[in-house]
Amino acid sequence: MQEKKEEDLLQVLNRDFEVGIDEVGKGAVFGPVFSAVVVLNKKSKFILKQFGVIDSKQLTPKKRKFLLRKILFFASDFGIGQSSAREIDKLGIRVATELSMIRALKKLRDKPSELIIDGPLLLRPWKGIQKNIISGDSKFTAIASASIVAKVSRDNLMERLEKKYSGYLIFKNKGYGTKEHFASIKKNGITNLHRKSFLKKSKIL
């Protein structure tokens, strides 16, 4: 019932389009944080639901890649932004994540009248109407779509970086702090794409 009330409220505010934004990679120890924003109209929301668009964490990599093509085809607009490991170390993860979101939003053709953000934290630099939705990627198709776009985009980058940073199993751990990844860091040292601030907290450095 609560989920229905939240969706009804936002549909009243934004009758034509649903604009969702989400991030991925915030908890990783290697590589950038990615954000994506997706703009959907009522028809595209319905179509993408039929294709099976849900929270990216509930989907297989193969299904996410299939849905990415559908989302990019049916979305009215979309944008992808990222913030580097260096920016994360310098600014902190929240500010860096906000920066990646703003970069994604700047790629849209038009500024959204309002924004639906996954999670409890406001996008502080955004000067416009915004709604924070806990577990929004399981409640709104635009947020679920954004989570898929961000996830596949970042995973693709991690797979490409494996060639340059072999020995850290990046293709497998996608930059997250698994036991194997930490063991690889102890053996091979850190790279310029490792988040030093995160590794210090994990007592790896």
Secondary structure by P-SEA (a helix, b strand, c coil): caaaaaaaaaaaacccbbbbbbcccccccbbbbbbbbbbbcaaaaaaaaaacccccccccaaaaaaaaaaaaaacccbbbbbccaaaaaaccaaaaaaaaaaaaaaaccccccbbbbcccccccccccbbbbbcccccccaaaaaaaaaaaaaaaaaaaaacccccccccccccccccaaaaaaaaaccccccccaaaaaaaccc
